[in-house]
């Protein structure tokens, strides 16, 4: 069983505050929910609770940076990116301010429905000039991500994991470096964020049947890729991208842009199609929108030209209608 750590980011943020006296954390109404509570308790004079005013909050972050401080804003990903997007673009990205933005509960990991589901955050942030974009995959990433981004001169957006987080890696996150997880070369899965654990568990079960099945963890969406990753892509016949995000603007897009200029393997994207999502439990939503573990397993079997034991799609649909059931009700 995979080891887990509770609130690795909360402890890392407090520790970071102990060694960096210029670190200032600004929150909306989600200080505890986004694991800034330990920092706020330890350094109340360096914590600002700005309330539900995310657009104005971005201007505050920009101003703090102008004063030589090191501002960081953790919130739910949708409130970190979509709500204050113009202010991020013009007051943080355009002047290349050294600001750190953290987005928790990204994609379909929240049951809150369309208002809370940041299925587009990576796309929004990667298209901003000067912005570095990273995504944590496990507790080690969350414990080391602050060290990984501290010396980047411009703004950084990071997708984060909160609460009880699995430990998959021993080595710390390094911006711009992918991680080899399984060494297969014929079919390679590129996975980001929480999807890495799902991919890891599936491949662990299938590795004896498919020894040429590989897995690479992608931590950095922008800038995308590194020499080691590109060398592995050259040898592959099929690349499967696996993400909790819209296919059109996340990992699949970044991979497709690279392959368009460096033709090689066929790309099979697994992610959210061109749609808004509704509320429900995570397992239910992953199945409904085609990003669950069975969808990945089916894609693996198809990539090797074999029929999957779970050939029936995991999608839970009824002529495109959303039916009220227990899983949906839990999201209401």
N, C-alpha and C positions, 0 to 999 in steps of 0.2 A: 504494500500500500504506500502511496506517495505521502511523504511527510508534509505537514502543513504548519504555517506560522500565522499567528493572529496579529493583525495590524502592523505588518512590517514597515509600511510607509510612515505611520504615526511615530514609531520609535526612531526611524531614520531622520525624520524631519526635526524632532527634538534634539537628536545628536548633532545634526547639521547646525542647528541654532546655537549650540554650545561652542562650536569652533568658528562660526562665521557671525560676527557681531553685527554685520550689515544686513543680515537676512531679516526681512519683514514679511509676515504672512497676512494677506488680506482675504477675508472670507465674506460671503453673503450670509444667508441664514443656515448654512450647512457646515458649521465649524466642526461639530462632532461627527456628522455623517461622512465627511470627507477627510477625517483623521488629522485635523489640525488642532484637536483639543489638547493633546499633550504639550504641544508647542505653546499654545495660548496660556495654559496654566503655568508653564515654566517661565515664559517671557511675555507677560501681559503688556509691557510697554512696547513690544515689537509685534503685537497683534492688533489688527484693525478689523472690527466687525462693521462692514459697510451696509449690511441689510440687502434687501432685494432691489438692488439698483446696479445691475451688472454693467450697463453702458457707462455710467459715471465711474464705476469701479475701475474700468480700463484706463480712464484718464488719470485716476489716482495712481495706478501702477506705473504709468508713464512718468508722472511727476516724481514719484519716489525714485525711479531710476535716474532722472535728471539730477537728483540731489545726492547721487553717489551710493544709494542704498541698493539692495538686491531683493526686489519684490517677487513674491510667489503667490499665486491664486489657485487654490484647489476647490473644485466644485463638481457637480454632476456635469458630464461632458456636454450636454445640450446647453447648459447655462454658462459653460466656459467658452463655447464657440459660436453657436448659432444666434443666440439672443444678442450678444454684443459685437457681432461680426464687423460692422462698419468701424466701430471704435478700435477694435483690434487692428484692422487694416491700416487706419490712418494715424493712430496715436502710438502704436507699438511696432507693427511690422514695417511700415513705411520709413520711420526714422531709425529702424533697427535697434530698438531699446533692449537692454539686457533684462528681460522679464521672463518668468517661468509660469506657464499655464498648465494646470493638471486637470484632466477630465476623467471622472470616475463614472461607473455604470454606463459604459458606452454600448452602442448598438442595441441588441435585443436582450441585454442582461438585466434590464429593468422591466418590471411588469406594468409600468405607468402609462403605456400607450404612446401615441404619436407626439404628445407634448414633451415627453421625457426621453424619447429614444433618439440618441445621436447616431443615426445610421449614416450620416453624411459628414461627420466631423473631420475625418482624415482628409477627405476631399477638399473641404473648406480651408483647412490649414496648409495642406501641401501646395495649394495654388497661390499662396501668399509669398511674394518674394521676401527673402531674408529669413524666413521661418524654417527652423529645423523641427522635424516631426519624428517622434519615437513612440513605441508602444511596448509596455512591459508584458512579459509572458508568465512570470512566476514570482515567488516571494524574494528570491535573490535579486531579481531585477528591481523590485520595489525597494529593497534595502540598499541598493547601490546606485539607483538612478540619479539621485541628487549629486553624487560625486561624478557620475558620468557626464552630466550636462553643465557642471559649474563653470567650466572654462570656455564655453561657447560664447562668443562675443555678442551675438544677436539674440532674438527671442526664440523660445522653445515651447512647443506644445507636446505634452506627453499624455497618452492614454494610460490610465492606471487601474490597478486592482486593489480592492479594499477588503477589510474583514479577514476571514480565514482564507489564506492564499496558499496554493500548493507550491512545493519546492521541487523544481525540475533540474536546476543547474547549480553547479558549485562555483563557477567562475563569474565575476561581476559583469554587468552589462557594459558594453563598450559601444558608443555611438559610431555608426558606420560599419560595424562588423556583424555579419550574420553568424549563426551558430549551427554547426553540423550536429545533428541529433542521431540520425541513422544514415549509413554510408551508401545505400543503394544508388545506382546510377541510371537505370533504364527509365524508371518513373520516379519523379521527385515531387514531393509535396512542399510547397512554401506556405508556412502558416504564421499568423500573427496573434499576439495577445492570448486571450483565454482559449482560443482554438488550438493552440499548441498542445495543451494538455490532452484535449480530445484526440488530436492526431497521434500524439505519443501513445496513448492507450490503445488505439485501433491498430497502429503499426506493430506494437508490441505483441498483439495477438496474431497478426498476420505475417510476421517476418519470416517464419519458417516456410510458409507457402509462397511468399514473394520476397526472396532474398535480394532482388534487385530494386526493392522499394526503398527510397530514401526520404528523409525529412530534414528540412532546414528551417530554423526559427529566424524570422525576419524581425529585428527590433527597430530598424531605422527605415522609415518610409520616405524620408527626405533628409539628406541626399540618399537616393536609392542605390543599393548594390555595392559590392566590393569584389576585389579580384578573385577571391576564393569562391564566392557565389557564382560569378560569371564563368569560371572554369568548369564548375559542376554543371551549369546549364548547357554548356557546349556539348557535353557527353550524353545528355538526356534525350530520350525520344518523346516523352510527354511530361509536361509540368502542370501540376494541379495547384492552383492557388486557393487557400482556405481562410476565409475572413468573416468577421462579424460586422459587416459593413456593406454598403452598396457596391456591387461589382464595378459600376461605371466610374468610380472615382477613388478607389482604394488600392489595395495590393494588386488586384488583377490589372488595373489600369497601368500602374507603374511597371509591372512585368511585361504587359503587352507593348508598351512604348519601347522598352529595351529590346524585346524580341523583334519588333518591327525594323529596328536598325541593325540587329544582329540575328538574322534568321537561323532557326534551329529547331527546337522541339515544338510540338503542338501544345497549345495552351488550353487547359480545361479549368474554367473558373467556378468555384463554389462560393457563393456569397448571396447577398440579398438582391433580388431583381429590382427593376425600375418601379418601385411601389412604396407607399407609406405603409407602416405597420400598425397593428392594434395591440391591445393589452392582453396579458395572460402570463402564465408561468414560463420560465425560461425553456424548459424541455418542450413544452407545447409550442412556443413560438419558433424555436429552432426547427422543429419538425414542420410546422406550417409553412415557413418561408424557405425550407429546403437547405438548411445549413447544419442539420443534426448529424450525429455520428453515423447513422445509417446512410445518409446521403454521401458522406465521405467514403464509406465502405463500398457502396455501389460504384462510385467513380473509380476506385482502385481496381475492383474486379474488371470493370469495363476497359480500363487502361491496359490491362494485361490480356484482354480478349477472352475473358471468362465470365460465365453467368454467376451473379452474386446470389448467395443463399437468401439474402434479403432483397430480392429484385423488385418487390413492391415498394413504390416510393414512400418515404416517410411523411410526405406532405399530407396534412390533414385538411382537405378541402371538400367543399360541396358546391360544385358549379360556381366557384368563386365567392360564395357567400361565407360570412363569418358567423358561425353558430354559437349561441350562448351555451357554454358548458362550464364545468367546474374550473377548468384551467383558465378560461376567459374571465369567469366571475372573480377569481382571485386577483385579477389585474384591475378590477373596477373599484 
